[in-house]
Amino acid sequence: MKTLLILLLASATALGSSLPSQSDESLLKEVARAQERGFAWLLSKQMENGSWNMHPAITGLALTALYRSHAELTLEQKTAAERAEKFILSCVKPTGAIYGGGETDKYPNYSTAICTMALLATGKAEYLPVIRKAREFLLGSQLDETEDVSPDNPSYGGIGYGRRERPDLSNMAWALEAIKLTDSLDSMAGQSPHAGGKLHWQKAIQFLQRCQNLPGHNDQPWAKNVKEDDHGGFIYMPGDPAKGIPPLSFADDDSTEGPKPLRSYASMSYAGLKSYIYADLKKDDPRVTAAVQWLARHFSLEENPGMGQAGLFYYYHMLAKALTAFGVDTFPGDNDWRYGLLKRFVSLQKHEGYWQNDNNRWWENDPVLTTCYSLLTLEVIQKRRYP
């Protein structure tokens, strides 16, 4: 296993101009056509009020995809983007949160994080006050002593769907990404660093550790029973498995005595790795090392390991962001993961130009959502950096 990690870390510095993902011109042309068709289909689904699906977070994903596109926006795309911006701004609350739409939105932190990054992607200075206040809302959503949450509480340091709702790694990962990307806002505005507040990163790390199946770093009672093959992977949330965690999340081994551990799965494990990177943990940190080793053991472009086809496009999105942020061109071993993923997206695109998951878990049977994930992921892959 140590040899595997050395190979992975070595690949992080081997930018390799001969990698297939850089040299296969035929595939790159296919990808460009896929993106063009994907954007055309997505624009055809924009609603009259500028939104997609009347949902600010999905609108934020679409807007981010447009502005992070490697190509200059066409007049049609620019018009669509401006309409989406107006819709998102109409969802800004006095608290700074960005959520709402056609119906009550139960996901204020999720929506705020994604919309914050969308407005940031526009590069428009006039949105800085809105972005800053949204950032402050996210910062205020971290559960700690100010919310009467003690350090021994599994929720400590985490961020959930709302201000006082139980945290989970998915919401946490989106929030940490938005907070990390807006760290430089104060200096951009000529203010002292973190004038608008900063995240308690050590508290965030404590929550992340409690989502990682890693005995010795996870202090939850069930963590000591994690099987060796699952060391390093991440789960959706810590807490008591007997209180509301879906049975699907339990480990398969029934022989465990004492608290039963939860089974890791890959989309959360990439989200956890990405979050550790944003928390400035080093590549040789044992928590990062364990996460990378788990992901290498369970690497697949055919499924979301641990969940099958459920959450497949979210999985691809997390994989691309995490491995790009980690700095590896080949993973695991000498596998050009970008090349494989580019081919995968070309093969999965529907004739009409959209992408869709046949598995409906986490809304992935909605082609608007999965097309947004796909276009964003293709941009990360090709730019070879994030953000």
N, C-alpha and C positions, 0 to 999 in steps of 0.2 A: 504493500500500500504506500510506503514511503517513496518507493521508486516511481509509482504512478503520480504522486504529487509533484515530485521533482520535474517530471516530464511536462506536467500541466503548467507549472510555473515558468519553465523554460520557454514554452510556447507563447507565453504572454508577451515576450519581447521579440519574437520572431514574426515580423510583419509580413514576410514572405510574399514578394510581388508575384510569385508563380502560383499562388493559391488559385484554385479553379474559380472561386467566387470573384476573383479580379480579372481573370484571363479568358473566361468562357464568354466571348462576345455574343454568341448565338443566344445563350441563356439570358444575358443581360438585356438583349433586345426583347426577348419574350417577357421579361419582368417589366420593362418599360411599357410595353403594350398592356400588360395586366394592370399596371397602376393607372394608365390612362383610362382604360375601360372601367376600373373600379371607381375612380373619381367621377366619371360621367354618370355611372349608375347612382352613386351616392348623391350627387347634386339633383338628380331627378326625383329623389325621395325627400328633399327638403320641404318643409311645410310652409304655408303662407306667412306664418309669424316668424320665420327664420330658423325655427327649431328643427331638430330631428326627433321624431317620436314624442314631442312635447316634453322632452326630458333634458334638463340643463347639462347633466353629465355626459349623455350620449352626444349632445350638441357640442360640448366641449371637446370630446374625442375627435369628432369630425373636423372641428375648427383647427385643432392642433395638427391633425393630419394635413390639412391644406397648407398651413403656414410652414410646416417642417418639410414639405415636399422639396425634393431636390431641384424641381423646375420652378421657374417664375410663374406666378399665378396668371391665368388668362383673365380676360375681362369678366367672363361668366363666373369663374371661381372667385375673383375678387368681390364681385357683387354678392355672391352667396356667403362669403366670409363676413362681409360687413353686416348682412342681415342676421347671421348667427351671433355676431358680437352684440347687436342690439337686443336680441332675445336673452342672452346671458346677463347683460346689464339689467334687464327688466326683472331678473330673479335675485338681484342683490338685496339682502335684508339689512336693517339698521345695525344688526350685530356684526356685519361684515360677511356673514355666511352667504353662500350663493346656492340656492336650491328653490324648488317649487316648480311651477309650470302649470300644466293643465289640471293636475290633481295634487293632493298633498304628497309631498316628497318625504319619504321616511329616511332618507340618506343624506343628511346635511353635510357631514364631514366628507363623505365620498364625493358628493357633487362639488363641494367647495374646493377640494384638492384638485380635481380634474379641471374645473373652470378656471382656477387660479393659474394653472399651467397653460391653459388655452389662451388666456389674456396675455400672459407673459410671452407666449410664442408669437403674438402679433407684433411685438417690438414697439408698440405705441406708448409713448411717454404719458399720454393723458390717462392711461389706465393704471398708472402706478399707485395712486391713492386707493383705488379699489383693490388692487392686488395686495397692498400692504395691510389693509384692514382684514382681508380674507385670511392672510397669513396669521394675523393676530388671533382670529377666531380659531384657527387650527391649533395654534400654540396653547390657547386656553382650554382646548379639549383634552389635553393630556391628563390622565388621571393620576393624582398624587395626593399629598397631604392637604393641599388646598381644597380638594374635593372630599376630604375625610376618608381617603383611601390610604391605608397603611402599607409600608414596604413588604409586609408578609402576605398581602393580598395578591392573588395571581393576576389581577387586573392592573396592578401598580405600574405606572409608566406607559401604559398603552393608550391607544386612541380607537374609539369605536364609531358607530354610525352617527351618534349624537353626543352632545356635551357630557351627559352622565350615563351613557349606555355602555354595556359591557364591550370591551375592546376585542379586536381580532386582528390577525396578521394581515389580512387583505386591506382593511381600512387603514391599518397602521402603515403599510407599505406605500399606499397612495399619498397619505398625509406626509410621511417623511420625505418622499420625493418632492412634493410641492414645497415643503419647508426648506429642503436643501437647495433647490433651484432658485429660491428667492432670498437666499442668504446675503446676496450682494446688493439687494435693493437699497439699503440705507446709504452705502457708499456711492451708488449711482445718483442718489438724490442729494449728495453732499452732506449727509449726516454722519454722525459717529457710528461705527459698526454696531449692529444689533440695537439701534435706538428704539426699534419697535418691538424688542423682546427676542429671546432665543429659546430654543428647545432645550430641555434637560436631557441631554443625550445619554448620560449614564443611566438615568431612569428608563429611557427608551430601550437601552441595551438590556436592562434587567428583564423587561417584558419580552424582548426578542429571545433571550436565553430560555425563558419559560415556554416558548413555542418550539424550541429545538430539542429533539430527542438525543440528548447528550448528557449522560450521567457525569457528575463531577462539576457541571456548569449549570444544570437545571436543578433547582432545589425543590421541585414539586415531588410529592411522594411517589407518584407513578413512574417518574423518570428513571428511578433506580432499576426498574424492571424492563427497560427497553432492551430488546435483543440487539446483538452486535451488528447485524446486517442493517439495522435501522439507525445506527448511531450517526448523527450529523444532519439527518433530515428534519424538516419542519412540519408542524401541524397547523391547523387553522386557528386554534386558540387554546390557551391553557385552561385552568379551572378544573372542576370536578367532573370526570367522565360520566358520573351517575346523574348529573343534573343538566340535561338538555343537549348533550353532545350526540349527534346522530350515530347509531350503531355502526354505520359504514366506516366511521373514523376509528373504531377499535382495532387493535392489532388482531391478527388472525389466530395467534397461538392461544389456546384455552388453558394451557398448563401453568400459566403464570400465577404465582401465589401473591396475594396482596393486591394493591391498586393496579388495575390493568392499564397499560400504556396505550396511547393513541398512535395510529399508523401514519407515518409521514407520506406526503405525496409531493410530486415534483413542482407543480405551479407554486405552492406555498414555499417550497425549498428554494426556488429561484428568487421569490419575493424576499425571503429571509436573507439570502446571500446579498442581494442588492441593498437591503436595509443595513446590513453590517458594513458594507462598503461606504454608504453614506454616513455612517456613524464613525468613519475613519479608523476602523479596525484594520490592522495590517494583514497582508496575505499569509504571513506565517503564524498569525494568531490561531490557537487551537480550535476556536469556534468556527473560524473561516475555513481552516484546513478540513475540519470534519464535514462542513457543508459541501465543499468542493468534492471531497471523496465520495460522499453519498450521491451527489449528482452525477459523478463519473460512472459509478456502479449502476445507476438506473437511467442512463442516457437513452433517449428515444426521440425520434421525430415522427413516429407513427401514432403515439398516444401520449396522454398526460400520465406518466407512471404513477401508479397508486390509485388513479381515478379512471383509467381507460380513456374513452372519448369525451368524458365530461370535462368541461372547461378547457377544451383543446386550444382554442384561439387565444384565450387569456394566458394559457401556458406558453404558447409560442411568444407572446408579447413579453412575458416576464423573463423567459429564457434569453431572448435577444438583448434586452436591457441589461440583465445581470451579467452575462458573459462579456458584453461590450464594456460595461463599467469595470469589470474585473480585469479586462485587458487581454483576453485570450482569443487568438485567431483560429486555433485548432483545439477541439475538445470533444471527447476525451482523446488522449494520445495525439495522433496526427490527423484526426478527422476534421475536415473543414466544415464546421457546423453551418456557416453562412451559406455555403454552396448547397448543402443538403436542404436547408430551410427555403432558399430561393426556389429550388426545384419543387419543393412540396407545395408552396403557395401557387405556383403556376399550375400544378396538376389539380389543386383543389378548387380553383376558381370556376364558378358556374358560367355557362355560355352567355348569360345576360350581363356578366361583369361583377357580380357580387360573390361573397363568400358566406357560407352558412354551415352550421354544425347540425347534424341530424339529431344529436343529443340535446334536449332542451334545458338541461340543467344550467343555472345561472344565466338564463335568457339567451343562450348561444344559438337557439333556433331562430333568433331575430337577425335577419341578414344585415340590417343597418349596423347593429352593434358589432357583429363579427367582421363586417367589411371595414369598419373603423379600426378595429384591432389589427386587421391584416395590413392596411395601408400604413399605419403607424409602424408596425413591425418591419415592413419592407424598407421603410426609410431609415430605421436604426441600423439594419443589416448593411445597407449600402453606404451609409455615411461612415460606418465603422467607428462611431463615437456616440456617446449619449451624455448630455443632450447635444 
